[in-house]
Amino acid sequence: MPNSFDLASLWQQSDLIIRSVALLLLAMSVLTWFYVLQRLSFMLRLRGVSRRFEQFWHTQGYSEGLALLGKPGYINPFRTLADSAVEAVEHYYSHSTDLHSQLPLSEWLSLSLTSKIDDIQEFFRQGMSALASIGAVAPFIGLFGTVWGIYHALENIGQTGSANLATIAGPVGEALVMTAFGLAVAIPAVLAYNAINRQNRQLIARVQRFAQQLHTYHVSGIAPTARAKANVQQWQE
């Protein structure tokens, strides 16, 4: 009776090792797409926040700018930074006897904002190590399934004494499926890792630029846009 080549038949013919490899690759695939969908949801929500962040310095006051940015949280890094800057300045002046009071306000605020940016970066990087691991390991797990399937084919040949199609079709089919499955898991993980890493660099660049603007505002007491206008007026005079 000829072997069937559909996936259900291959699953029924496979042993515990092949099934374990397939389930492991399936779990990796589910984890990859979970991170991809989670990141897509995050980027869609952050897109609106990024648009509002560009208008922050065009509001009539700092409180109005905070209201424009929306609720704080890692999903809203710009509001988180703006709140952190205010908290750092208030802490600096309300704890004038602490050791940090020996630092200039500029240095204290810079350290506080840098620390908050590090926390934001850690949040952005969530799931990145898992994607990198899946992209690197999945092909080899699939290759292990391939080797095991070939071993089964050779074992069948040894038991039957013949190398006809009916003898090796099932094990060879397992081997080919495991190879394809490993690549199907690894390729989306690698592509997702590269895309998310690129998005992270762009987001962090925006966050760092906003932090520099906040630092300028709180240290000099004048918004960056106002400072730029003042410099232009001074140059024209």
Secondary structure as the mmCIF struct_conf table of DSSP 4:
data_model
#
loop_
_struct_conf.conf_type_id
_struct_conf.id
_struct_conf.beg_label_comp_id
_struct_conf.beg_label_asym_id
_struct_conf.beg_label_seq_id
_struct_conf.end_label_comp_id
_struct_conf.end_label_asym_id
_struct_conf.end_label_seq_id
HELX_LH_PP_P HELX_LH_PP_P1 PRO A 2 SER A 4
BEND BEND1 ASP A 6 ASP A 6
HELX_RH_AL_P HELX_RH_AL_P1 LEU A 7 GLN A 13
HELX_RH_AL_P HELX_RH_AL_P2 LEU A 16 GLU A 54
TURN_TY1_P TURN_TY1_P1 GLN A 55 GLN A 55
HELX_RH_3T_P HELX_RH_3T_P1 PHE A 56 HIS A 58
BEND BEND2 THR A 59 GLY A 61
HELX_RH_AL_P HELX_RH_AL_P3 TYR A 62 LEU A 69
BEND BEND3 LYS A 71 LYS A 71
STRN STRN1 GLY A 73 GLY A 73
TURN_TY1_P TURN_TY1_P2 TYR A 74 ILE A 75
STRN STRN2 ASN A 76 ASN A 76
HELX_RH_AL_P HELX_RH_AL_P4 PRO A 77 SER A 94
TURN_TY1_P TURN_TY1_P3 HIS A 95 THR A 97
BEND BEND4 ASP A 98 ASP A 98
HELX_RH_3T_P HELX_RH_3T_P2 LEU A 99 GLN A 102
BEND BEND5 LEU A 103 LEU A 103
HELX_RH_AL_P HELX_RH_AL_P5 LEU A 105 PHE A 124
TURN_TY1_P TURN_TY1_P4 ARG A 125 GLY A 127
HELX_RH_AL_P HELX_RH_AL_P6 MET A 128 THR A 160
BEND BEND6 GLY A 161 GLY A 161
HELX_RH_AL_P HELX_RH_AL_P7 LEU A 165 SER A 220
BEND BEND7 GLY A 221 ILE A 222
HELX_RH_AL_P HELX_RH_AL_P8 PRO A 224 GLN A 236
#
